[in-house]
Amino acid sequence: MDARPGISRRNLLRGMARPAPFMPRPPGVSITSLGACTACGACVEACPQAILALAPDGVAIRPEAGECLFCGDCAASCPEPVFLPDRRMGHVMQISAGCLVHAGIACMSCRDACPEQAITMQPRIGAPFLPRIDTAACTGCGACSATCPAGAIPAMKRETEEREVEDA
């Protein structure tokens, strides 16, 4: 049987040969803790920015809808152990080929919106500046994605190793 990595046998037999697309999660939610999500919607209702939504497998964040302020209201309202004390996001933002600079249009809205100054503009001769995201500085808040006029800044899985939390 020729199964590609990341595809369950069940999905292969159902004709769903592609793995599910990456779904960004709110701060402190991991794939493991997501198993405790009952999809009650308390976190969605508590979010002052209205950027959370319920996905088929639990709570998700919609970076294109607005910026996460890391206020913790979602975690405080959740009756289950879905939100971990580590309030980092499991994703960072990326600039896709749909960025306006690839069409020769100068735009710096993503850089201007980034509260962490994780986006810099690389000068180019005869073309608009090219935005670059420092993934080490990116918090995944989505401020850049929400302000992008081309909708060209999706979330991607953070490429860092899982760290074990040590008790002090």
Long-range contacts (C-beta under 8 A, 24 or more apart in sequence): 22-91, 22-155, 22-156, 22-157, 23-55, 23-57, 23-60, 24-60, 24-61, 24-62, 24-63, 24-89, 24-90, 24-91, 24-140, 24-155, 25-58, 25-59, 25-60, 25-61, 25-89, 25-90, 25-91, 26-52, 26-59, 26-60, 26-61, 26-68, 26-74, 26-75, 26-83, 26-89, 27-68, 27-70, 27-72, 27-74, 27-75, 27-83, 27-87, 27-88, 27-89, 28-75, 28-83, 28-84, 28-85, 28-86, 28-87, 28-88, 29-58, 29-59, 29-82, 29-83, 29-84, 29-90, 30-84, 30-90, 31-90, 33-81, 33-82, 33-83, 33-84, 34-58, 34-59, 34-82, 36-80, 36-81, 36-82, 37-80, 37-82, 38-79, 38-80, 40-79, 40-80, 42-77, 42-78, 42-79, 43-74, 43-75, 43-77, 43-78, 43-82, 43-83, 44-74, 45-77, 46-73, 46-74, 46-76, 46-77, 47-73, 47-74, 48-73, 51-142, 58-82, 61-89, 61-142, 61-155, 62-142, 63-93, 63-140, 63-141, 63-142, 63-145, 63-146, 63-153, 63-154, 63-155, 64-142, 64-145, 64-146, 64-148, 64-151, 64-153, 64-154, 65-142, 65-146, 66-142, 66-146, 67-113, 67-115, 67-141, 67-142, 67-143, 67-146, 68-140, 68-141, 68-142, 69-141, 70-139, 70-141, 85-165, 86-165, 88-139, 88-140, 89-139, 89-140, 89-141, 89-158, 90-140, 90-157, 90-158, 91-140, 91-155, 91-156, 91-157, 91-158, 92-133, 92-135, 92-138, 92-140, 92-155, 92-156, 92-158, 93-133, 93-138, 93-140, 93-142, 93-144, 93-145, 93-153, 93-154, 93-155, 93-156, 94-133, 94-153, 94-154, 94-155, 94-156, 95-131, 95-132, 95-133, 95-152, 95-153, 96-152, 96-153, 96-154, 97-152, 98-150, 98-151, 98-152, 99-131, 99-148, 99-150, 99-152, 99-153, 100-128, 100-149, 100-150, 100-152, 101-127, 101-128, 101-129, 101-130, 101-131, 104-128, 107-149, 107-150, 109-144, 109-147, 109-148, 109-149, 110-144, 110-147, 110-148, 110-153, 111-144, 112-147, 113-143, 113-144, 113-146, 113-147, 114-143, 114-144, 115-139, 115-141, 115-143, 116-141, 119-144, 135-159
